Amino acid sequence: MRTRLITLATRGLRAVFRRFSTPALPIAPHSVLIVKPCCLGDVLLTTPLVAAIRAAYPEAKLTYAVGPWARPMVATSQHVDATLTLPDRWTLGSLLATARLFRQQQFAIVFVPDRSPVLTLLVWLARIPVRVGLDSAGRGFAYTHRSPISSIVMHEAEQYNLLAAAADLPSPPRRLFFFPNVEAEQSAASIVAEHRSSSGPLVVLHPGGGQNPGMTLPRKRWLPERWSVVADALIRQHGARVLLVGGPGDQAAVAAVQQAMREPSVEIVRRWEWGELAALIGQSDLFLGHDTGMMHLATAVGTPTLAVFGPSDPQIYGPYGERAVYLWRPTYESPCFYEGVAVPDCPCAMQCMRNVAAADVLQAVQKLLNS
């Protein structure tokens, strides 16, 4: 009911805003803004668009407005000149204060790769003359250049990339970007030097994840006993060194895999700096995981990546890049995760994850290692 009311309201507002003339796109804007509050993976999926904007406007100051949780995904980007931290929650006061802050920066054009009507209103209140954004069921009512949400199944990064076409920019590259700083690279190099095996690949396995602000979805995690079979096989057949990596919320998932393994592995569970973690994955030979921000981070640093999917649709949220693959064995009810919201009491429960066998993963891993 709430969604329907929002749709009716925003479609009505769009009819009002249609009366205004469409401004011309700037040829050489002095200052460009991108707005995407959350979350880790979603912000990383905007980085092809960011690269296209940077290439089109090399002299412009490019600012990325992002929430505190996802800010590390773009804070060290070589395509971004500055970041602005958005509020954790929107209130009337925070909305007006942020609009005032944007107005003071005098941005010439803004890109909003998001479906939120709040952000649509925000950039209009900021009086940014050219506003390019996604138009989902009328939610882009105040944008001057809209990109309708496609009715066909499309990867989320490709959906964001349509904003480049709406602004007459070159097509974005088909890859994500993350840039660890020198300190992160050096810290990761010491970990790699300590644990790399001379006889086989260094593999980072992340058996946890499924957590973002306001959402915890352990259904995204594959069965730990099957991860253990894959890890053991990599060690025996390829001489691999397996690092079981996770954050504070992944302790139980990592422990379950390690306890089920027959071969020795290395557990590194701690509060990571995202740059250090990205650098570690970037210096490894293979990443294994699920539909998580860490999976997108792995593709962003160019590491061969395999992800096991369950409740979410990998055609929309899967690893984005040439050196990444996913495994998905959906049930009739799949997917049961849409636009960041999980369907409660999903009938497939964990069945979609159980449908993926360890042999399937090992076969896919072999192809990645061979390539």
Backbone hydrogen bonds, N-H to C=O, Kabsch-Sander energy under -0.5 kcal/mol:
donor,donor_aa,acceptor,acceptor_aa,energy
5,L,1,M,-2.3
6,I,2,R,-2.2
7,T,3,T,-2.3
8,L,4,R,-2.5
9,A,5,L,-2.5
10,T,6,I,-2.8
11,R,7,T,-2.1
12,G,8,L,-1.7
13,L,9,A,-2.1
14,R,10,T,-2.2
15,A,11,R,-1.5
16,V,12,G,-1.2
17,F,13,L,-2.4
18,R,14,R,-1.5
19,R,16,V,-1.4
20,F,17,F,-1.5
32,V,61,K,-3.0
33,L,109,I,-2.3
34,I,63,T,-2.1
35,V,111,F,-2.4
36,K,34,I,-0.5
36,K,65,A,-2.5
43,V,39,C,-2.9
44,L,40,L,-2.0
45,L,41,G,-2.0
46,T,43,V,-1.3
47,T,44,L,-1.6
50,V,46,T,-2.3
51,A,47,T,-2.3
52,A,48,P,-1.9
53,I,49,L,-2.4
54,R,50,V,-2.6
55,A,51,A,-2.2
56,A,52,A,-2.0
57,Y,53,I,-2.4
60,A,57,Y,-1.0
61,K,30,H,-2.3
62,L,60,A,-0.7
63,T,32,V,-2.9
63,T,61,K,-0.6
64,Y,82,A,-2.3
65,A,34,I,-3.4
65,A,63,T,-0.5
66,V,64,Y,-0.6
66,V,84,L,-2.7
67,G,37,P,-1.9
71,R,67,G,-1.2
73,M,70,A,-1.9
74,V,71,R,-2.0
75,A,71,R,-1.6
76,T,72,P,-0.5
77,S,74,V,-1.4
80,V,77,S,-0.6
81,D,62,L,-2.5
82,A,62,L,-1.5
84,L,64,Y,-2.3
86,L,66,V,-2.6
86,L,84,L,-0.6
91,T,89,R,-0.5
95,L,91,T,-2.5
96,L,92,L,-2.2
97,A,93,G,-2.3
98,T,94,S,-2.2
99,A,95,L,-2.2
100,R,96,L,-2.1
101,L,97,A,-2.0
102,F,98,T,-2.5
103,R,99,A,-2.3
104,Q,100,R,-1.9
105,Q,101,L,-1.1
105,Q,102,F,-0.5
106,Q,102,F,-0.7
106,Q,103,R,-0.9
107,F,102,F,-0.7
108,A,31,S,-2.6
109,I,31,S,-1.0
110,V,130,V,-2.2
111,F,33,L,-2.5
112,V,132,V,-2.7
114,D,112,V,-2.0
120,T,116,S,-1.4
121,L,117,P,-2.2
122,L,118,V,-2.4
123,V,119,L,-2.2
124,W,120,T,-1.2
125,L,121,L,-2.7
126,A,122,L,-1.6
127,R,124,W,-1.6
128,I,123,V,-1.5
130,V,108,A,-1.0
131,R,129,P,-0.6
132,V,110,V,-3.1
132,V,130,V,-0.5
133,G,131,R,-0.5
133,G,145,H,-1.8
134,L,112,V,-1.5
134,L,114,D,-0.5
135,D,147,S,-2.4
136,S,134,L,-0.6
137,A,135,D,-0.7
139,R,136,S,-1.8
141,F,138,G,-0.9
143,Y,140,G,-1.7
144,T,131,R,-1.3
145,H,131,R,-2.4
147,S,133,G,-2.1
149,I,135,D,-1.6
156,E,316,I,-3.0
159,Q,155,H,-2.1
160,Y,156,E,-2.3
161,N,157,A,-2.2
162,L,158,E,-1.0
162,L,159,Q,-0.7
163,L,160,Y,-1.9
164,A,161,N,-1.5
165,A,161,N,-0.8
166,A,162,L,-2.0
167,A,163,L,-1.2
168,D,165,A,-1.6
169,L,164,A,-3.3
175,R,173,P,-1.5
176,L,320,Y,-0.6
178,F,300,A,-0.9
185,E,181,N,-2.1
186,Q,182,V,-2.4
187,S,183,E,-2.3
188,A,184,A,-2.4
189,A,185,E,-2.2
190,S,186,Q,-1.5
191,I,187,S,-1.3
192,V,188,A,-2.6
193,A,189,A,-2.6
194,E,190,S,-1.4
195,H,191,I,-1.7
196,R,192,V,-2.8
203,V,201,P,-0.6
203,V,241,R,-2.9
204,V,286,L,-2.7
205,L,203,V,-0.6
205,L,243,L,-3.0
206,H,204,V,-0.5
206,H,288,L,-2.8
212,N,215,M,-2.8
215,M,212,N,-2.7
217,L,210,G,-3.7
220,K,217,L,-1.9
221,R,218,P,-2.1
226,R,223,L,-1.0
227,W,223,L,-1.8
228,S,224,P,-2.1
229,V,225,E,-1.1
230,V,226,R,-2.0
231,A,227,W,-2.9
232,D,228,S,-2.6
233,A,229,V,-2.1
234,L,230,V,-2.2
235,I,231,A,-1.9
236,R,232,D,-2.6
237,Q,233,A,-2.9
238,H,234,L,-1.6
239,G,235,I,-1.1
240,A,234,L,-1.8
241,R,201,P,-2.5
242,V,240,A,-0.5
243,L,203,V,-3.3
243,L,241,R,-0.6
244,L,242,V,-0.6
244,L,266,V,-3.6
245,V,205,L,-2.3
245,V,243,L,-0.9
246,G,268,I,-1.6
250,D,247,G,-2.2
251,Q,248,P,-0.8
254,V,250,D,-2.6
255,A,251,Q,-2.5
256,A,252,A,-2.1
257,V,253,A,-1.6
258,Q,254,V,-2.5
259,Q,255,A,-2.5
260,A,256,A,-1.2
261,M,257,V,-1.1
266,V,242,V,-2.4
268,I,244,L,-2.9
268,I,266,V,-0.5
270,R,246,G,-1.8
270,R,268,I,-0.6
272,W,270,R,-1.1
274,W,272,W,-0.5
277,L,273,E,-2.3
278,A,274,W,-2.6
279,A,275,G,-2.3
280,L,276,E,-2.3
281,I,277,L,-2.5
282,G,278,A,-2.6
283,Q,279,A,-1.6
284,S,281,I,-1.4
285,D,202,L,-2.5
286,L,202,L,-1.2
287,F,304,P,-2.4
288,L,204,V,-2.5
289,G,306,L,-1.9
292,T,290,H,-1.6
296,H,292,T,-1.5
297,L,293,G,-2.1
298,A,294,M,-2.1
299,T,295,M,-1.8
300,A,296,H,-1.9
301,V,297,L,-1.3
302,G,299,T,-1.0
303,T,298,A,-1.9
305,T,323,R,-2.2
306,L,287,F,-2.4
307,A,325,V,-1.7
308,V,289,G,-2.5
309,F,307,A,-0.5
309,F,327,L,-2.9
316,I,313,D,-1.8
317,Y,313,D,-2.8
318,G,314,P,-1.7
321,G,319,P,-0.7
324,A,321,G,-0.7
325,V,305,T,-2.6
327,L,307,A,-2.2
329,R,309,F,-0.5
329,R,352,C,-0.5
334,S,331,T,-0.7
336,C,311,P,-2.3
337,F,311,P,-0.6
338,Y,341,V,-2.8
341,V,338,Y,-2.3
343,V,336,C,-2.6
346,C,343,V,-0.7
349,A,346,C,-1.5
351,Q,348,C,-3.3
353,M,350,M,-0.7
354,R,350,M,-2.2
355,N,351,Q,-1.7
356,V,353,M,-1.4
357,A,355,N,-0.7
361,V,357,A,-1.6
362,L,358,A,-2.5
363,Q,359,A,-2.1
364,A,360,D,-2.0
365,V,361,V,-2.8
366,Q,362,L,-2.2
367,K,363,Q,-1.5
368,L,364,A,-1.9
369,L,365,V,-2.7
370,N,366,Q,-2.3
371,S,367,K,-1.6
